[in-house]
């Protein structure tokens, strides 16, 4: 089952349970899906949409001077894959990447991000590479 299908099912469940916060959040997500060219999105595309919504919400909160996570963000995060820890990323880099093959450490970001995909944040990988 894709993430998009799971969100549709959860929306129906939230409507039956009369969970207004979850229902409104999932409707916003479904609205973002409707803006896409395709009716069915791949999980990677869905994750990009979800991350974009979270980033937008966090920017709005920071402009208001608040730094806490809202229910909106917490609901969306339940559909994102678990992120790889810094230790996992470092261990994989140590085992699989020879940094001496690259002119700059930052050139190693490509293979690392290709391996981890949506499970690693680009900023985290960049910061870890700078430390190595």
C-alpha positions in Angstrom: 0.0 0.0 0.0 1.4 3.4 -1.0 1.6 6.3 1.4 -1.0 8.2 -0.7 -3.5 5.3 -0.3 -2.9 5.1 3.4 -3.6 8.8 3.7 -6.9 8.3 1.9 -7.9 5.5 4.2 -6.9 7.5 7.3 -8.9 10.5 6.0 -12.0 8.3 5.9 -11.2 7.0 9.4 -10.8 10.5 10.7 -14.1 11.6 9.2 -15.9 8.6 10.9 -14.2 9.3 14.2 -15.0 13.0 13.9 -11.3 13.9 14.5 -11.4 17.4 13.1 -7.6 18.2 13.4 -6.6 15.0 11.6 -9.4 15.4 9.0 -8.4 19.0 8.2 -4.7 18.1 8.0 -5.3 15.1 5.7 -7.6 17.2 3.5 -4.8 19.8 3.1 -2.4 17.0 2.1 -4.9 15.6 -0.4 -5.3 19.1 -1.8 -1.6 19.2 -2.4 -1.8 15.8 -4.2 -4.5 17.2 -6.4 -2.1 19.9 -7.6 0.2 17.3 -9.0 0.2 16.2 -12.6 -0.5 12.6 -11.9 -3.4 11.2 -9.9 -1.3 8.5 -8.2 2.0 9.7 -6.8 5.0 7.6 -6.0 6.0 7.4 -2.4 9.1 9.6 -3.1 6.8 12.3 -4.6 4.4 12.0 -1.6 7.3 12.4 0.8 8.5 15.5 -1.1 5.0 17.0 -0.7 4.8 16.2 3.0 8.3 17.7 3.6 7.3 20.8 1.7 4.2 21.2 3.9 6.2 20.7 7.1 8.8 23.2 5.9 6.1 25.8 5.1 4.5 25.3 8.5 7.8 25.7 10.3 8.6 28.9 8.4 5.2 30.3 9.3 5.7 29.4 12.9 9.2 31.0 13.0 7.8 34.2 11.5 5.3 34.2 14.4 8.1 33.7 16.8 7.0 30.2 17.8 9.3 27.2 17.6 7.1 24.4 18.8 5.7 21.6 16.6 2.0 21.9 16.0 -0.5 19.0 15.7 -0.4 19.7 11.9 3.3 18.9 11.8 3.0 15.9 14.1 0.2 14.3 12.0 2.2 14.8 8.7 5.4 13.4 10.3 3.6 10.1 11.0 3.6 9.4 7.2 7.3 10.2 6.7 9.8 7.3 6.9 12.0 7.2 9.9 15.1 9.2 9.4 18.5 7.6 9.5 20.5 8.6 12.6 23.8 10.5 12.4 25.6 7.3 13.6 24.0 5.2 10.9 25.0 7.7 8.2 28.6 7.9 9.5 28.8 4.1 9.7 27.6 3.7 6.1 30.0 6.4 4.8 32.9 4.7 6.6 32.0 1.3 5.1 31.1 2.3 1.6 32.6 5.7 0.6 36.3 6.4 0.1 36.5 10.2 0.5 40.0 10.2 -1.0 38.4 9.5 -4.4 36.7 12.9 -4.4 38.2 16.4 -4.8 35.9 17.7 -2.1 34.1 15.9 0.6 30.9 17.5 -0.5 31.1 15.5 -3.8 30.3 12.4 -1.7 26.8 13.8 -1.0 25.5 12.3 -4.2 26.1 8.7 -3.5 25.1 9.1 0.2 21.8 10.8 -0.7 21.2 8.2 -3.4 21.6 5.4 -0.8 19.5 7.0 2.0 17.0 8.8 -0.2 14.2 10.3 1.9 15.7 8.7 5.1 18.4 11.3 5.4 18.2 15.1 5.6 20.6 16.8 3.1 21.6 19.4 5.7 22.5 16.7 8.2 24.6 14.8 5.6 26.4 18.0 4.7 27.2 18.8 8.3 28.5 15.3 8.9 30.7 15.5 5.8 32.2 18.8 7.0 33.1 17.1 10.3 34.9 14.1 8.7 
